[in-house]
């Protein structure tokens, strides 16, 4: 289940919430975790008898972690974020290395690259419990009203 810190940081809610907890958060990165539950509804069709977490949902977990990072870094800046929603602006590159299955726990790390106007260019990595790289992605998020 999602921690209070996650729920207070981003507007996403189940069934479209893919971050359970924030493990580390500082100016250099955010590290989150997500347990992949067998009862997730997407496993009914992806794939019956051989459930694999869709890559696009792994990407979404990275984007949600990035949104947590952005909101937390900008708190205290005097800007009102109550009416802003973090949205994906660009995917520059995504590489899928391993499959994720029910019962797996993944760690999601996001680091900033640069900020241009209201666009936050970032890198994300998803790793499985053994530390193997599952996904590497570069992308940009923005906050919209």
C-alpha positions, 0 to 999 in steps of 0.5 A, a space after each residue: 500500500 502507498 505511504 502517506 508521503 506518496 499520497 501527499 506528494 502526487 495526485 495519482 491514486 489506485 489503481 493507477 498508483 505505482 509507487 508504494 514508498 519513498 526510501 530516500 529523497 534528497 537534492 541528488 535523487 529519489 529512491 522509491 519502491 513498489 511491490 508488484 502484486 499478483 492481484 493487479 488487474 493488468 495481469 489478467 490480460 498481460 499475459 494469461 498464464 505468464 504474467 509480466 508487468 507491462 513496460 509502460 507501467 514500469 515507465 509510469 512508476 518512474 514518472 510518478 517517482 520523478 513527480 514526487 522528487 519535483 514536488 518535494 524539491 520545489 516545496 518552500 519555493 513560494 509557488 502554489 503547487 496545489 493546482 498543478 499536475 505533473 505530466 509527461 512531456 517527453 520520453 527520450 530513450 527507454 531500454 528494457 533489460 529484465 521482466 518483472 513478475 508478480 511478487 517482485 519488488 522493484 526499486 526506482 531511482 530518479 536523478 535530475 539532468 537539467 531544468 529548462 523553463 518548466 521542463 524537468 529533464 531526468 533519468 530513471 532506473 528500475 532495479 529488481 531485488 537482486 540489483 539487476 537493471 530492469 529499465 533505464 529511461 530518460 524523459 521530461 516532466 512538466 507541471 501544468 495547471 
